[in-house]
Amino acid sequence: MVRVLGVDPGLTRCGVGVVEGAPGRPLRMAGVGVVRTPADAGIGQRLLLVEQGIEAWLDEHRPDLVAVERVFAQHNVRTVMGTAQASAVAMLCATRRGIPVTLHTPSEVKAAVTGSGRADKAQVTAMVQRLLRLDAPPKPADAADALALAICHIWRGGASSRLEAAVLAARAAPRSAPTRARSVPVKGTAPVKGTGR
């Protein structure tokens, strides 16, 4: 069993959701919510509030892993910048504690949860409710997306996490000194004499 904190990054609303489970086993929601910041506050203050909110979730739920939505290009540059900044804060909070962080694209999450990378938010929310056996759909959509991220990582992140762990272990292993090639004489052969001119 693994406990994953999913983070759907955003400045106004940063979705957070904690799911416990393992591939092939029933999933359980441990918590879901949204970290909010006032739109009229300065960017520094808003990022500080996002950090404090995520730190509180990390303190309360102690996840084994953190899954964050990978930021992709949109038409609204201002929105993408805020999302990227909130994403960086989430990654920093987890990494500072030594918690592994994995990024998942929106289409990857949709495919993992619904079977289609083109599913809409309503379909994702409905499947999250069903998979976690919730009485009502999680709201707002940011919270449902955070839970979907955690589910995606539990189902798809196992192999990549093991690969990453193996790579890190290989890097940390002490390296033996390189062996130098030695020339071994072959019996029955005589050195070739050069011809002088």
PyMOL commands that set and color helices and strands:
alter all, ss='L'
color gray80, all
select helices_A, chain A and resi 43-61+77-96+106-114+121-131+141-172
alter helices_A, ss='H'
color red, helices_A
select strands_A, chain A and resi 2-8+13-21+28-36+65-69+101-104
alter strands_A, ss='S'
color yellow, strands_A
deselect
rebuild
show_as cartoon
